[in-house]
Amino acid sequence: MLERSRIRHILTLLHDKILHITWCKKDGSLRSANIRCRKGNNFQTLISWRKDGNNYISVQLMGNEKGIRTLNLNKIETIKCYGIKATIKD
């Protein structure tokens, strides 16, 4: 179990790694994807979502899906990296 308040710190540490996350969409269905936190020039994107009160991150979809998506940190259910799966508790 991982506390929701720690997600921001974990994603900062794993910014260049490929992660598998599951999140709840607006319509209530679950979605999962392999992602990488989007870097941007000089990590500007990462710096922008480290500020307090900002609950969104930009991620790059990996694998069969391509593109960039913005995710709400409050909707993330699980994070998996290096074979370790962490379930997020509220």
Secondary structure as GFF3:
##gff-version 3
##sequence-region A 1 90
A	DSSP	beta_strand	2	3	.	.	.	ID=ss1
A	DSSP	three_ten_helix	4	6	.	.	.	ID=ss2
A	DSSP	alpha_helix	7	13	.	.	.	ID=ss3
A	DSSP	beta_strand	19	24	.	.	.	ID=ss4
A	DSSP	beta_strand	30	37	.	.	.	ID=ss5
A	DSSP	three_ten_helix	41	43	.	.	.	ID=ss6
A	DSSP	alpha_helix	44	50	.	.	.	ID=ss7
A	DSSP	beta_strand	56	61	.	.	.	ID=ss8
A	DSSP	beta_strand	68	72	.	.	.	ID=ss9
A	DSSP	three_ten_helix	73	75	.	.	.	ID=ss10
A	DSSP	beta_strand	76	81	.	.	.	ID=ss11
A	DSSP	beta_strand	84	89	.	.	.	ID=ss12
###
